[in-house]
Amino acid sequence: MVCYPTFGGSGVVATELGVALAERGHEVHFITYKQPVRLDLISPNIYFHEVQVPQYPLFKYQPYELALSSKLVDMVRYYGIDMMHVHYAIPHAYAGYMAKKMLEDEGIIIPMVTTLHGTDITLVGNHPHYKPAVTFSINNSDKVTSVSESLKKDTLRLFSINNEIDVVPNFIDMKKHENTYTDCQRDLMALPEERIITHVSNLRPVKRIIDIVRIFAKIQEDIPSKLLIVGEGPEREPAQELVDSLGLTQKVVFLGNSNEVDKILCFSDLFLLPSEKESFGLAALEAMASGVPVISSNAGGLAEVNTHGISGYLSNIGDVDDMAKNAISILKDDETLARFKQQAKAAAAKFDTNNIVPFYEEIYVQALNKTLVK
Ligand code: GMT
């Protein structure tokens, strides 16, 4: 499993997939530059190998891909690994392909599955400086998956792809989101009469954090509430400035990066995700699994996750008024809120780990068969 180890959807999906596969009896090796944030290493069948990049002053840019592909070669040789699964095309699919070719030279044939996550296609990978390498790596993967139908369409529209793309949606372990907290300690965050509205992300411009503050400003004119913003990123400062200028400093809490998102979701009443682009919206699915309805934009694959009028509502990107109106309609009375909470949880259940991980196992079998035929 090759992934980004930091906070961010693709790394979370890779980690959860690895953990689920290990539980199903597969031996899973994580190969990345740091221990993935959600990975417990003291678990059966799980290994972590750190990619180290020696710093050399001659290089303006240290060659991570080189170190990663060399590490992949070493680990495949040493542990007899049967399959590489790389998450996020850049630079993982590229490094994986190089490792595959180096191993082929030694007579070791190993298939590579590439999972496309979103910004590797819609924002970064699409840049002319990366596009040829990304196109090549996708076309030369043994199997390619994307996390939504929308991302598949974007990939086919933006790149010249001659490989098949299978859609395997992201997933969630519903068991882990059963409310195990007898006391969510919501009183630490809000007064009894206040609703709690939450956003979790890496606070990049694509998440439209300013919209979140504006939506919240409108909601709290009608309904006493608190806004919790979880995560770190470049939009934190401008958002904080707007919060202060709107006189909402006592109403908005910036919690920074957190390993306790499930606890935060436990006392949340509503989740906001008004993104500019969102291939899937794992954060929305996590909220729904915890019984938190979602007010989102209709960008990318969000409509495949958040069902309008059931698990929450969708609006056009930037339509702050509509999002605030929909939020108020959910939060206005306890009965409606309870109904949406229950519907959000039920809608999340179709993405349960047990329903989705077998698709990846099937993809692995297909990739292995493909390389056997070659
Ligand atoms: O947008 C993020 O928060 C990070 C990014 C990533 O690669 O970690 O997330 C992308 O992958 C997630 C997991 O598949 C998806 O749930 C997110 O929708 C997707 N982000 C975007 O498309 C902007």
Residues whose N, C-alpha, C, O or C-beta is under 5 A from the ligand:
A	BS01	GMT	G8 G9 S10 G11 V13 H117 G118 T119 V147 N202 K277 E278 S279 F280 G281 L282
